[in-house]
């Protein structure tokens, strides 16, 4: 019994192995046939002659491209047997930044000539990366309120074609915040000069308690009105008003008959914020007084000899007492005048 069973098992295994091998062989035959059909498909008997011609042309072009990619060493040019001039030309061509020597007249000229250079020279300072902006598109800057940070314009020249600096320009169109138009062009008439340089009347001079002499600002204006006429002169601000915790200051220009005469900076102290508007008006009067020095108006007030003589002839010193604090001090007053409040003269 065991031998019969072993024989049956062996027969079954043999039949299974034969079936597996036959199935694998059939699959291989099918695969080979399929590959053969794919390879021979372009050259099928049903293909037209035009298709055969296109396939042949495509294969030939592909082979030529592959051959051109690789350059054999035999195709490189050997310059050992060439003249020395051609060797130098090849070296200069391969070296960056070296100028190529000109060829002789016998050398063949290239087929394409370089374009001729323009007769108008081109600027070498322009940056090719940044496009140029037309002058009419440039932004304009308003400098009417920038004050002292602006440089003055160039002086007028008789041959200057710029109408902004011409003396015939309308004075109302001049930016007096930075212009020096008409400065020192012509002197004033003898009649005007006589009024400006007229000696002061001692009765118009005021005396401060500390001995400083001065002329009230309204009298400077009266002198200018007599010299130039009302409306013939004016003050033009040349900077913005600067307000510090204790002082106001601003620069002004004195104008007369449409031209600049003098420039000065005025200042005025103040004690409370509510007094700033009044201090700005005092700053303007202080600048007017300083501008009038250039015209010779009240020039005696800056002469030390005149000041000493005036104090001796028209002033006197006396001791006074403060009415509230009862403090005593020495002050200056004009002769024939009484001491004002809050002081009273002490014996």
Secondary structure as GFF3:
##gff-version 3
##sequence-region A 1 347
A	DSSP	alpha_helix	2	40	.	.	.	ID=ss1
A	DSSP	alpha_helix	49	69	.	.	.	ID=ss2
A	DSSP	three_ten_helix	73	75	.	.	.	ID=ss3
A	DSSP	alpha_helix	84	94	.	.	.	ID=ss4
A	DSSP	three_ten_helix	135	137	.	.	.	ID=ss5
A	DSSP	three_ten_helix	147	149	.	.	.	ID=ss6
A	DSSP	three_ten_helix	163	165	.	.	.	ID=ss7
A	DSSP	three_ten_helix	171	173	.	.	.	ID=ss8
A	DSSP	alpha_helix	190	196	.	.	.	ID=ss9
A	DSSP	three_ten_helix	202	204	.	.	.	ID=ss10
A	DSSP	beta_strand	205	207	.	.	.	ID=ss11
A	DSSP	beta_strand	213	215	.	.	.	ID=ss12
A	DSSP	alpha_helix	217	228	.	.	.	ID=ss13
A	DSSP	beta_strand	233	237	.	.	.	ID=ss14
A	DSSP	beta_strand	242	243	.	.	.	ID=ss15
A	DSSP	beta_strand	247	256	.	.	.	ID=ss16
A	DSSP	beta_strand	259	269	.	.	.	ID=ss17
A	DSSP	three_ten_helix	273	275	.	.	.	ID=ss18
A	DSSP	alpha_helix	276	295	.	.	.	ID=ss19
A	DSSP	three_ten_helix	299	302	.	.	.	ID=ss20
A	DSSP	alpha_helix	304	314	.	.	.	ID=ss21
A	DSSP	beta_strand	315	322	.	.	.	ID=ss22
A	DSSP	beta_strand	328	334	.	.	.	ID=ss23
A	DSSP	beta_strand	343	345	.	.	.	ID=ss24
###
